[in-house]
Structures are given as C-alpha cells and as structure tokens.
C-alpha cells in the first residue's frame, strides 16, 4: 500500500514592520518556508498548499533568531537575512531562480534577462518572471530586486509601493 505524504506542520508568526504586518512561516526546525505581508495572507496560504500539499498552520512565534533578523532588516541591517535558512518546494528551475535572487546584493537590482542569464537559461526570461512571482519567501528571497529591462519597476506580489520602499530602504543602507 502506498505511503501517504505526511502533513507538514508549520508555525505562522506575525511581526510588525514599516510596511505593515509581516507573516513569517517556519517549520519545526525553524527554517523559513514563507514570508509575505498580511494583506496577502491568502496568497501565502495558496503558495504553501501548492508547494507542500496539505499543511497545518499554527499561530505562534518563530525562533528568536528569525524574528531578530526580520526586525533588524527593517531597521536597516541589510545583511540580517544572510544567515537565515530558507527552504521551498517548487521546481528545480524555480529553486535555481530563487537561489540566484539571494545572490543579488542589497541595494542593487537585476533585470529579468540578467536573472535568466544567471541561472544559465538566457532565453527563459518569461519563465524567470513566473518563478519570481511564485516565490513564497518574499524579502528574504529578494524578488523585489528584479526590474524591467528598461529599468522600470514591474509587478511585485506585495504591491509596487512596497517594492519601491524596499528598494529605497536598501539603497539608503548600502555601503559606499
């Protein structure tokens, strides 16, 4: 008889930020599985189901190291997420795009075409855009650092005003 997949047990924490309440989802080991903003909670839950199937989401505090990193980032420590462990579902291609996003330094941006080049698929610009939009771990996996080919701000799941704020926040904190 085939073994049924286990239901993933996750914890949902709610933290304040200058951009509104941030939702942080961690697993039992304290690994971040999702991060989004309060007004996109349904999207967060949909992405969790898409990536992991059945999940049980229990409200509670994330590990203090994760909470401290979120607070520090929004307070101006742009390296605060460097040591935060993240794990996602997704396809091999999506995970490659999400890893490449973490390689974009704070205060810098890349175009979708540059990101496609970085993952070794220079013609997959649209696929990179779709992967970027399906990123379940916003801010930590900085999909907000991707802009249009002409330098304009393009779609961001958290809204363009948040994207603008995040990019300005990072530019202000960038070392000369």
ZAKEMI-911325 format. One record per residue (C-alpha): residue number from 1; x, y negated, z negated. Coordinates in steps of 0.5 Angstrom, whole numbers, plus 500, padded with zeros to 3 digits. Example, Ala and Ser with C-alpha at 12.3 -4.5 7.8 and 13.67 -1.06 7.14 Angstrom:
2
<node><pos>1</pos><east>525</east><north>509</north><up>484</up></node>
<node><pos>2</pos><east>527</east><north>502</north><up>486</up></node>
END
This chain:
176
<node><pos>1</pos><east>500</east><north>500</north><up>500</up></node>
<node><pos>2</pos><east>503</east><north>493</north><up>502</up></node>
<node><pos>3</pos><east>505</east><north>489</north><up>496</up></node>
<node><pos>4</pos><east>501</east><north>482</north><up>496</up></node>
<node><pos>5</pos><east>505</east><north>476</north><up>495</up></node>
<node><pos>6</pos><east>506</east><north>473</north><up>488</up></node>
<node><pos>7</pos><east>502</east><north>466</north><up>487</up></node>
<node><pos>8</pos><east>507</east><north>461</north><up>486</up></node>
<node><pos>9</pos><east>507</east><north>458</north><up>479</up></node>
<node><pos>10</pos><east>508</east><north>450</north><up>480</up></node>
<node><pos>11</pos><east>508</east><north>444</north><up>475</up></node>
<node><pos>12</pos><east>506</east><north>437</north><up>477</up></node>
<node><pos>13</pos><east>509</east><north>431</north><up>474</up></node>
<node><pos>14</pos><east>506</east><north>424</north><up>475</up></node>
<node><pos>15</pos><east>511</east><north>419</north><up>474</up></node>
<node><pos>16</pos><east>511</east><north>411</north><up>475</up></node>
<node><pos>17</pos><east>514</east><north>407</north><up>480</up></node>
<node><pos>18</pos><east>514</east><north>401</north><up>483</up></node>
<node><pos>19</pos><east>511</east><north>404</north><up>489</up></node>
<node><pos>20</pos><east>505</east><north>407</north><up>485</up></node>
<node><pos>21</pos><east>505</east><north>414</north><up>481</up></node>
<node><pos>22</pos><east>510</east><north>419</north><up>484</up></node>
<node><pos>23</pos><east>508</east><north>426</north><up>484</up></node>
<node><pos>24</pos><east>513</east><north>431</north><up>483</up></node>
<node><pos>25</pos><east>512</east><north>438</north><up>483</up></node>
<node><pos>26</pos><east>517</east><north>443</north><up>481</up></node>
<node><pos>27</pos><east>518</east><north>451</north><up>480</up></node>
<node><pos>28</pos><east>519</east><north>455</north><up>474</up></node>
<node><pos>29</pos><east>527</east><north>454</north><up>475</up></node>
<node><pos>30</pos><east>526</east><north>446</north><up>475</up></node>
<node><pos>31</pos><east>527</east><north>446</north><up>483</up></node>
<node><pos>32</pos><east>523</east><north>440</north><up>486</up></node>
<node><pos>33</pos><east>518</east><north>443</north><up>491</up></node>
<node><pos>34</pos><east>515</east><north>437</north><up>493</up></node>
<node><pos>35</pos><east>514</east><north>429</north><up>492</up></node>
<node><pos>36</pos><east>509</east><north>425</north><up>494</up></node>
<node><pos>37</pos><east>505</east><north>419</north><up>492</up></node>
<node><pos>38</pos><east>499</east><north>419</north><up>488</up></node>
<node><pos>39</pos><east>494</east><north>417</north><up>494</up></node>
<node><pos>40</pos><east>497</east><north>422</north><up>498</up></node>
<node><pos>41</pos><east>496</east><north>428</north><up>493</up></node>
<node><pos>42</pos><east>491</east><north>432</north><up>498</up></node>
<node><pos>43</pos><east>497</east><north>432</north><up>503</up></node>
<node><pos>44</pos><east>502</east><north>434</north><up>498</up></node>
<node><pos>45</pos><east>497</east><north>440</north><up>496</up></node>
<node><pos>46</pos><east>496</east><north>442</north><up>503</up></node>
<node><pos>47</pos><east>503</east><north>442</north><up>504</up></node>
<node><pos>48</pos><east>504</east><north>446</north><up>498</up></node>
<node><pos>49</pos><east>499</east><north>451</north><up>501</up></node>
<node><pos>50</pos><east>502</east><north>451</north><up>508</up></node>
<node><pos>51</pos><east>509</east><north>452</north><up>505</up></node>
<node><pos>52</pos><east>507</east><north>457</north><up>500</up></node>
<node><pos>53</pos><east>500</east><north>460</north><up>501</up></node>
<node><pos>54</pos><east>497</east><north>461</north><up>494</up></node>
<node><pos>55</pos><east>500</east><north>456</north><up>489</up></node>
<node><pos>56</pos><east>498</east><north>455</north><up>482</up></node>
<node><pos>57</pos><east>499</east><north>448</north><up>480</up></node>
<node><pos>58</pos><east>499</east><north>446</north><up>473</up></node>
<node><pos>59</pos><east>500</east><north>439</north><up>470</up></node>
<node><pos>60</pos><east>506</east><north>438</north><up>465</up></node>
<node><pos>61</pos><east>513</east><north>435</north><up>465</up></node>
<node><pos>62</pos><east>518</east><north>436</north><up>470</up></node>
<node><pos>63</pos><east>525</east><north>438</north><up>467</up></node>
<node><pos>64</pos><east>528</east><north>431</north><up>464</up></node>
<node><pos>65</pos><east>534</east><north>431</north><up>469</up></node>
<node><pos>66</pos><east>529</east><north>431</north><up>475</up></node>
<node><pos>67</pos><east>525</east><north>425</north><up>471</up></node>
<node><pos>68</pos><east>531</east><north>421</north><up>470</up></node>
<node><pos>69</pos><east>533</east><north>422</north><up>477</up></node>
<node><pos>70</pos><east>526</east><north>419</north><up>479</up></node>
<node><pos>71</pos><east>527</east><north>413</north><up>474</up></node>
<node><pos>72</pos><east>534</east><north>412</north><up>476</up></node>
<node><pos>73</pos><east>533</east><north>412</north><up>483</up></node>
<node><pos>74</pos><east>527</east><north>407</north><up>483</up></node>
<node><pos>75</pos><east>532</east><north>403</north><up>478</up></node>
<node><pos>76</pos><east>537</east><north>402</north><up>483</up></node>
<node><pos>77</pos><east>541</east><north>408</north><up>482</up></node>
<node><pos>78</pos><east>541</east><north>411</north><up>490</up></node>
<node><pos>79</pos><east>546</east><north>417</north><up>488</up></node>
<node><pos>80</pos><east>541</east><north>419</north><up>483</up></node>
<node><pos>81</pos><east>538</east><north>425</north><up>487</up></node>
<node><pos>82</pos><east>545</east><north>427</north><up>490</up></node>
<node><pos>83</pos><east>544</east><north>433</north><up>484</up></node>
<node><pos>84</pos><east>537</east><north>434</north><up>485</up></node>
<node><pos>85</pos><east>536</east><north>441</north><up>487</up></node>
<node><pos>86</pos><east>530</east><north>442</north><up>492</up></node>
<node><pos>87</pos><east>527</east><north>448</north><up>496</up></node>
<node><pos>88</pos><east>522</east><north>448</north><up>501</up></node>
<node><pos>89</pos><east>518</east><north>453</north><up>505</up></node>
<node><pos>90</pos><east>518</east><north>451</north><up>513</up></node>
<node><pos>91</pos><east>521</east><north>454</north><up>519</up></node>
<node><pos>92</pos><east>529</east><north>455</north><up>520</up></node>
<node><pos>93</pos><east>528</east><north>448</north><up>524</up></node>
<node><pos>94</pos><east>524</east><north>444</north><up>519</up></node>
<node><pos>95</pos><east>529</east><north>446</north><up>514</up></node>
<node><pos>96</pos><east>535</east><north>444</north><up>518</up></node>
<node><pos>97</pos><east>532</east><north>437</north><up>520</up></node>
<node><pos>98</pos><east>530</east><north>436</north><up>512</up></node>
<node><pos>99</pos><east>538</east><north>438</north><up>510</up></node>
<node><pos>100</pos><east>540</east><north>433</north><up>516</up></node>
<node><pos>101</pos><east>536</east><north>428</north><up>512</up></node>
<node><pos>102</pos><east>539</east><north>429</north><up>506</up></node>
<node><pos>103</pos><east>546</east><north>427</north><up>510</up></node>
<node><pos>104</pos><east>543</east><north>420</north><up>512</up></node>
<node><pos>105</pos><east>547</east><north>415</north><up>507</up></node>
<node><pos>106</pos><east>542</east><north>411</north><up>502</up></node>
<node><pos>107</pos><east>542</east><north>404</north><up>506</up></node>
<node><pos>108</pos><east>542</east><north>407</north><up>513</up></node>
<node><pos>109</pos><east>538</east><north>409</north><up>518</up></node>
<node><pos>110</pos><east>538</east><north>414</north><up>524</up></node>
<node><pos>111</pos><east>533</east><north>415</north><up>530</up></node>
<node><pos>112</pos><east>529</east><north>421</north><up>531</up></node>
<node><pos>113</pos><east>534</east><north>422</north><up>537</up></node>
<node><pos>114</pos><east>540</east><north>422</north><up>533</up></node>
<node><pos>115</pos><east>537</east><north>426</north><up>528</up></node>
<node><pos>116</pos><east>536</east><north>431</north><up>534</up></node>
<node><pos>117</pos><east>543</east><north>431</north><up>535</up></node>
<node><pos>118</pos><east>545</east><north>432</north><up>528</up></node>
<node><pos>119</pos><east>541</east><north>439</north><up>528</up></node>
<node><pos>120</pos><east>544</east><north>441</north><up>535</up></node>
<node><pos>121</pos><east>538</east><north>440</north><up>539</up></node>
<node><pos>122</pos><east>538</east><north>433</north><up>542</up></node>
<node><pos>123</pos><east>532</east><north>435</north><up>547</up></node>
<node><pos>124</pos><east>528</east><north>436</north><up>541</up></node>
<node><pos>125</pos><east>526</east><north>429</north><up>539</up></node>
<node><pos>126</pos><east>519</east><north>430</north><up>538</up></node>
<node><pos>127</pos><east>520</east><north>437</north><up>534</up></node>
<node><pos>128</pos><east>524</east><north>433</north><up>529</up></node>
<node><pos>129</pos><east>519</east><north>428</north><up>529</up></node>
<node><pos>130</pos><east>514</east><north>433</north><up>527</up></node>
<node><pos>131</pos><east>519</east><north>436</north><up>522</up></node>
<node><pos>132</pos><east>520</east><north>429</north><up>519</up></node>
<node><pos>133</pos><east>512</east><north>428</north><up>518</up></node>
<node><pos>134</pos><east>512</east><north>435</north><up>515</up></node>
<node><pos>135</pos><east>517</east><north>434</north><up>509</up></node>
<node><pos>136</pos><east>514</east><north>436</north><up>503</up></node>
<node><pos>137</pos><east>519</east><north>432</north><up>499</up></node>
<node><pos>138</pos><east>519</east><north>425</north><up>500</up></node>
<node><pos>139</pos><east>524</east><north>420</north><up>498</up></node>
<node><pos>140</pos><east>529</east><north>426</north><up>495</up></node>
<node><pos>141</pos><east>529</east><north>428</north><up>502</up></node>
<node><pos>142</pos><east>529</east><north>421</north><up>505</up></node>
<node><pos>143</pos><east>525</east><north>422</north><up>511</up></node>
<node><pos>144</pos><east>523</east><north>414</north><up>510</up></node>
<node><pos>145</pos><east>531</east><north>413</north><up>513</up></node>
<node><pos>146</pos><east>528</east><north>415</north><up>520</up></node>
<node><pos>147</pos><east>526</east><north>410</north><up>525</up></node>
<node><pos>148</pos><east>524</east><north>409</north><up>532</up></node>
<node><pos>149</pos><east>529</east><north>409</north><up>538</up></node>
<node><pos>150</pos><east>528</east><north>401</north><up>539</up></node>
<node><pos>151</pos><east>530</east><north>400</north><up>531</up></node>
<node><pos>152</pos><east>522</east><north>399</north><up>529</up></node>
<node><pos>153</pos><east>519</east><north>402</north><up>523</up></node>
<node><pos>154</pos><east>515</east><north>408</north><up>525</up></node>
<node><pos>155</pos><east>510</east><north>413</north><up>522</up></node>
<node><pos>156</pos><east>511</east><north>415</north><up>514</up></node>
<node><pos>157</pos><east>507</east><north>419</north><up>511</up></node>
<node><pos>158</pos><east>507</east><north>414</north><up>505</up></node>
<node><pos>159</pos><east>505</east><north>408</north><up>509</up></node>
<node><pos>160</pos><east>509</east><north>403</north><up>513</up></node>
<node><pos>161</pos><east>509</east><north>398</north><up>507</up></node>
<node><pos>162</pos><east>512</east><north>404</north><up>502</up></node>
<node><pos>163</pos><east>517</east><north>405</north><up>508</up></node>
<node><pos>164</pos><east>519</east><north>398</north><up>508</up></node>
<node><pos>165</pos><east>520</east><north>397</north><up>501</up></node>
<node><pos>166</pos><east>524</east><north>404</north><up>500</up></node>
<node><pos>167</pos><east>529</east><north>401</north><up>506</up></node>
<node><pos>168</pos><east>530</east><north>394</north><up>503</up></node>
<node><pos>169</pos><east>531</east><north>398</north><up>496</up></node>
<node><pos>170</pos><east>536</east><north>402</north><up>499</up></node>
<node><pos>171</pos><east>539</east><north>396</north><up>503</up></node>
<node><pos>172</pos><east>540</east><north>392</north><up>497</up></node>
<node><pos>173</pos><east>543</east><north>397</north><up>493</up></node>
<node><pos>174</pos><east>548</east><north>399</north><up>498</up></node>
<node><pos>175</pos><east>555</east><north>398</north><up>496</up></node>
<node><pos>176</pos><east>559</east><north>393</north><up>501</up></node>
END
